[in-house]
Amino acid sequence: PLDPIVVLHDAKTKRELVDLYADDTPGLQGDCRLTHTFKTAGEYLIEVRDTTYRGGPDYYYRLRVGDFPGVTTAFPLVVQANTPTDVGFTGGESLPPVKVTAPGLATLEATSVAPRRTSLGLRGWPVPVLISPLPQSVEQEPNNEPAQANSLGVVASGAGVSAKFEKPGDVDCFSINCSKGVKYAVTAATYAVNSPAEVLIRVLDAKGTEIARSNPAQATARAEFTPGADGVYVIACEHLNYLSGPHEVYHLTIEPVLPDFAITLALDRAEAPIGGGTAVLATVTRLNGFAGPVELEIVAAKDSGISGGPVTLPAGQTFAFVPLLVSEKATPGLHEFWVRGRAKRDKDTEIERLGTLTDAVKANLSGMPNPPPELRNRCAVAVIEQPEFILKLTPEPMAFEKGKAGKIILEATRANGFDGDITVAPLLVPPNITPAAAKPIAKGQTQGELGLTVTAAAAPGSSSVVLRATAKTGGKDVAYILPPVIITVIEAKKEAPKKTDAKKEEPPKKDKK
């Protein structure tokens, strides 16, 4: 929570050097950096304090003092995956670029580079570089007029460009070839990549008429437009506050607006025992007219022993508990994982997205407005030793008919001498499914059951039932959230008509003549 200020003082007089002061350095959010070359050798005092003189046990910080480069951002701000790119730096002195080849991994959305004056010099603080599958370019001056616009070509799947407001009154123009009737979105990224710039986006047609612009009141600059005719359109970008200089950089993304979805995770951490598991809550937001099912699963290193899914979230449902399972070969400790979603945009195109944790990461970092991008989708599970008991759930039958009752069988494995009662209670049950009162798995028993009644109004398809198990051992209460059991709701089977013992009719008698 510390909001730091750095001030230098003369060691002899103890007087503050008012011009050597730093607070909220551009691109560092609430943090600060002071860069100074001393004219006179001697002893100086460094004062570090909170802006409002707050303090406490969690008001910690790191202070680094030395002759190393200080930069604001990388430039370009985004690199295309699997494409070697020379990445330079902004916001400080002229420094040699770093060669970056970012892998095209679905679980990697950002990397970082550290500036260095020479191969032997101290490295500066690393800055993030985002990774994109889209083609990337860098702005080329002059491009202040639509006639001088940098051409980005045809953006059938999208394109990105990194740019700067270098001089006062700078206007950056980019041209794109658009198709009639296709909706496009133009988005400027700044704060997410440590830049303090604020961008105004305007879209111009071939005659120079403005057909769309971004809303300055929105946190992210974004403009959408649908061309009325095939042709070349110009995107003109200006600084909202008319600022310029080495800090004022941004990244522009242009892409068609297509059916899509996003996954939000509530928590970035979990705990599960060896041989057991837990549940991860994922909320799916369908975008731009997409309304289909989404398949969710846990992704982790192959040798970690962590897995889970896939679970299909049916159309019309917005959240699901994804099972996270820990094999008996897993080692205790911290293991990283991701939640991945897949869906069909159409019969030929598959969408793949990772669950994001932006709100959880912000909370863990004392409300940091723009947390590091490399943290936005990474989760971790703490694998613990096998506990006093492990429950495995087996639905019988796998399919539950509407309007009928079924049951889930609970298999208990006891360990560490534990032989007490195990109580199981529903934590989450889908709508229109009613659980029966669960009987504890009594002392010495290894099997229990949970009854479920599916009403006629229940939605057909797969659903998750999440249970919580509790017990008392060694004078303390222990509780575990179990991996969700997946049940399938089906239509009630029609009963075959009963056979009757009807007497065979005798043939009519013939008349005798």
Buried (B, 14 or more C-beta within 10 A) or exposed (E): EBBBBBBBBBEEEEEBBEEBBBBBBBBBBBBBBBEEEEEEEEEBBEEEBBEEEEEEEEBEEEEEEEEBBBBBBBBBBBBBBEBEBEBBBBBBEEBEBBEBEBEEEBBBBBBBBBBBBEEEEBEBBEBBBBBBEBBBBBBEEEBBEBEEBBEBEEBEEBBBBBBBBBEEEBBBBBBBBBBEEBEBBBBBBBBBBBBBBBBBBBBBBEEEEEBBBBEEEEEEBBBEBBBEEEEBBBBBBBBEEEBBBBBBBBBBBBBBBBBBBBBBBEEBEBBBBBBBBBBBBBBBEBEEEBEBBBBBBBBBEEEBBBBBBBBBBBBEBEBBBBBBBBBEEBEEEEBBBBBBBBBBBEEEEEBEBBBBBBEBBBEBBEEBEBBBBBBBBBBBBEBBEBBBBBBBBEBEEEEBBBEBEBBBBBEBEBEEEBEBBBBBEBBBBBEBBEBEEBBBBEEEBEEBBBBBBBEEEBBEBBBBBBBBBBBBBEEEEBEBBBBBBBBBBBEEEEEEEEEEEEEEEEEEEEEEE
